Every structure is written in structure tokens, then in C-alpha cells.
């Protein structure tokens, strides 16, 4: 049984993820964090107001679905406490991930960070990496709801990083659109003389597409040491 501490337990993804953990036969929710719901309960688990308090409960994997402002600090605290980590929050930079990788290797714990846990988003990333081998001129358009603070999104940052890691020059900038009526999406436009290719991912208002990928990451994190970025790398 893998014991899970979930930060952001009452959020858009956090709440259905907590329910999925309760229904699982090999995963157990043992601690939860939600700053505005301190003292409330998810099933038999009392919600803590801080990560520090939640980490007092023995657990194996720490999952973060909080915010761009809090995620880095939360992850480093969990690593320092000897927990494996799954990162579902966006907002961190490549240098932040380098710091997290070093910290996790020093503590010999695994960290899995994914810009978007939806299978369709992972497929877009895989197809974009293949297309970039043949059409290296491209632009990334990152689309999300108006209130999303971090720009570019974690999905867009991860794709740009993967392109650079593969030796393909990533675009010099990512175009981030924050508009009413959208949830989250990503578009990659490739251009070559007399031909064009567009790859598009659109996420809907429900959190269900992200649950399965997160559960997979929770199960895989204890097998690792150091940081792994990208859902396709654990499939």
C-alpha cells in the first residue's frame, strides 16, 4: 500500500483525485492539505492547513496540486522530509526543476513532474517532437482561462524544454493567451515552404482526464531516484 499526502486536496483536480485514492486498492490517502479547509475532513483524513503539518503524518508519496506560487516550496519541503513527489502544479522554471532534481538525488527519492497528465496532451507532445525533426520552424500558443496566473503554462514550458533537450531549437517565445471561455489548451504551428502543420490539444472543464495519469505517477515515483519530467516517460 502506497501512502499519499495530497496538497490542494479540495481543488479542481485535488478533490476528484482524493476520491480516486479512496477507491484504490493499492493507494491510501493518509494526509491532505488545503489552506482554506483546515480542520475539515476527506473521509477519515483531517485536512491540514500547511504542508509542514501534513508531513508529520507518515507517508510515501507527496502530491502537489496547489498553485504556481506555492509548488516549489512545497516540493522542496517534501523532498527534505524524505518523500517521493508527484508534481501536478505548473509555474516552475527549468532552473527550478534543476534544483529539485539535485535535492531529490541527494535524498534518494523520486520526483515525477508533468505539465499535463491528460493522455491527449502527452500525445501532442510526442507528435510535436517527431514533427520538429522535419519542420524545425514553429510557434507554441498556450491558451488558458482568464484567471490562470502563470504564463506560459506547465504544458507549454514542458514542451519547450523537451524540444531543446532533443536538440531542436525551441521558439524564442511562447504566446500565452488568457481568455474567458477557455479551460486549458496548447497549439503548435509548424511552417515550411509551401506547407503547414498544426497540432492542437483542448482540455475540457472536467478533471477526469488528469486522474489516471496522476495515479500512475504515484505508483511509479517510489521506483525512481531524481527527477523525471513528462508523462510519456513513465507510460
C-alpha positions, 0 to 999 in steps of 0.5 A: 500500500502506497501512502499519499499526502495530497496538497490542494486536496479540495481543488479542481483536480485535488478533490476528484483525485482524493476520491480516486485514492479512496477507491484504490486498492493499492493507494491510501490517502493518509494526509491532505492539505488545503489552506482554506479547509483546515480542520475539515475532513476527506473521509477519515483524513483531517485536512491540514492547513500547511504542508509542514503539518501534513508531513508529520503524518507518515507517508510515501508519496507527496502530491502537489496540486496547489498553485504556481506560487506555492509548488516549489516550496512545497516540493522542496519541503517534501523532498527534505522530509524524505518523500517521493513527489508527484508534481501536478502544479505548473509555474516552475522554471527549468532552473527550478526543476534543476534544483529539485532534481539535485535535492531529490538525488541527494535524498534518494527519492523520486520526483515525477513532474508533468505539465499535463497528465491528460493522455491527449496532451502527452500525445501532442507532445510526442507528435510535436517532437517527431514533427520538429525533426522535419519542420524545425520552424514553429510557434507554441500558443498556450491558451488558458482561462482568464484567471490562470496566473502563470504564463506560459503554462506547465504544458507549454514550458514542458514542451519547450524544454523537451524540444531543446533537450532533443536538440531542436531549437525551441521558439524564442517565445511562447504566446500565452493567451488568457481568455474567458471561455477557455479551460486549458489548451496548447497549439503548435504551428509548424511552417515550411515552404509551401506547407503547414502543420498544426497540432492542437490539444483542448482540455475540457472543464472536467478533471477526469482526464488528469486522474489516471495519469496522476495515479500512475505517477504515484505508483511509479515515483517510489521506483525512481531516484531524481527527477523525471519530467513528462508523462510519456516517460513513465507510460 
